[in-house]
Amino acid sequence: MASRLCLLVLSGLPGSGKTSLARKLQESWQAELAVVHVCFDELIPEDLKLERPEEDEGEDNNGDQQAISLWKQHRRAIHRNVEKLLRKSKSLPEVENNSTDHDVLPDLDAKFLKCAKFAERNGRGADNNEERQSSLAVIIDDNMYYRSMRYQYYQLARKYTVGFCEVFLHCDVETALQRNMERRSPVARETVIAMATKMEPPNPHRHTWEVMSFIYDQTTGTDEEAALEEIRELVAVATANPVLAIPEESMEEKEHSRLVCSMNVLHQADQILRKCISDVMGSAKADNRMGKAELKVLGRQLNKIRAELLDDLKHQKLQLPPVESVGPQPGEEQEGHMSSCSSLTDMDSPTEVEVIEVKTLEGYILRLFRERRAANTGNKAT
């Protein structure tokens, strides 16, 4: 069992030196910790290395949908195996795999286990060092040009409370292309160039989960040994400071929270609608345009709209849009916000709905009320 674990994600263009760096780190850590080098190039078949961005994974100009699907399945299977490795290292039981990927990739687990060497098999001259046997670094070696690709592994680190850090290997495109062509199975030139335009290096200032990151800039002549030492220190710090898991609510707690939130919205919507009806009725009485019988009919119509809207909200037939805040309680003023419904008595004004700001819950409810009343009036007119 490894009590100290860290996921190290390497990212960069093909030919930027990720695999070479992983092997140098593995060699330098022989006496300190076990290393599992998860090299995507060794796990994904050559004919499936399409190197596609996430949003393009479902598209293919050549119609080769099956190849894309297999490429995605291999990536998912690698992620699943990394999680399996973390669970095993923490002496957790295996989870049942309900994925259909397993049926089409029967040999990938074997490939992964061959790649993943545990403490007793990792390194020459095992010395039964207890600290080394209880420490494990998992190096994820792939282009990982989109931040979302790396975030999947951060989520694993958070789920199992292990360390997480990133190293981005930066080099100019021409250098990457030259190195790439020297490889046994080079990536297509146009793919490398396209990938360079889509590359998203770590940005800890904007994304706090990337705070444990290091940019190995090979364009400035950074000393390799100094870079290796900085990366080793980064991994040590990340290992000593694992990502804290987010406490999971029980299903009962989640359902209770959902109901409380739902009831709160319904309560506020009911208050807003009641005030709106009160304003409309008050304005109608003040104008002396309706007799008692007409006012009674208007009251029934408005309350029917209120009941319909509340029922639609309760049964989620209406989806609340993102709002900046819950907004002022009924009757409270807000700049640019319509605090009275009295003008809604005049259904001939085409600009009334425009003054209703949908930045708050009240603004949204008022707009729904206005639209529903207009629809009812139109139906009666026809």
PyMOL commands that set and color helices and strands:
alter all, ss='L'
color gray80, all
select helices_A, chain A and resi 18-28+40-43+46-48+54-56+65-89+101-104+108-115+130-133+147-160+173-181+189-198+208-210+224-240+251-287+292-314+342-345+352-355+361-381
alter helices_A, ss='H'
color red, helices_A
select strands_A, chain A and resi 4-12+34-39+135-141+163-170+213-217
alter strands_A, ss='S'
color yellow, strands_A
deselect
rebuild
show_as cartoon
